[in-house]
Amino acid sequence: CRFAGGAISFTATDVTFADSVKLQWQSGGRNYLKRSIVSFYDTTGTESNYVYSVTGANVGNLGSGLRIDSSLFLNTIGSSKNIVFQFKIKKLTGTLTSIGGHSTVLTNQQVYVDNVYVGSNFASGLLSHSIDDGNYHSVVVYGTTISTFSGDCNLYIQPNRNSGYNAACTVEIKELQLENGANRSDWTPALEDIDSKLTRITSDGIYTGK
């Protein structure tokens, strides 16, 4: 994407990327995690280009991390629906002994870390190997939204949740994605976070499309 003469022009790469996002949405891989429903929980941090640096003093101590607002499930996904939730995480400083999150909004959970099955409860923070190495590690949670919404229906990512919240750390989280269905797709931004109108150049000239 470039600025030229006060106007915005899009390269073929920009258009191809936007089209690939739409194609993935049409095939069932739509990412529902728009930026506006993801927030820092009991901590501080920054977000840039869909990468969340969670750096507040409470990380690893008081269950702090990221929170996905319950409105996604109550108003968009609905009850008794299969979902796939995924992200990548790496330690920046401190000690990262586990990764989990309060997730009572989901039942029938199957949790994988680096493609290794680790258990049926994301909140437990179970691991089969260390992730305390400064590299990115993938986390995937398959589950079903509960049949009747009640209590805390937010979904959380809480570093060191299963270590007594007593191992301080800072982390980076990227490629957050939550899809409706039972199949995992490669990460793409939520459509709400992509400008719905692009200036595109075709053999017929320049037009504005969605």
Secondary structure, DSSP 4 states (H G I P E B T S, - for coil): -EEETTEEE--HHHHHHHHHHHHHHHTT------GGGEEEESS-EEEETTEEEE--TTBTTSSBEEEE-THIIIIII-SS-EEEEEEEEEEEEE----EE---TTEEEEEEEETTEEEES-GGG---SS---SSS-EEEEEEEEE-SS--S---EEEEETTTTTT-S-EEEEEEEEEEEESS--------GGGS-S-EEEEETTEEEEE-
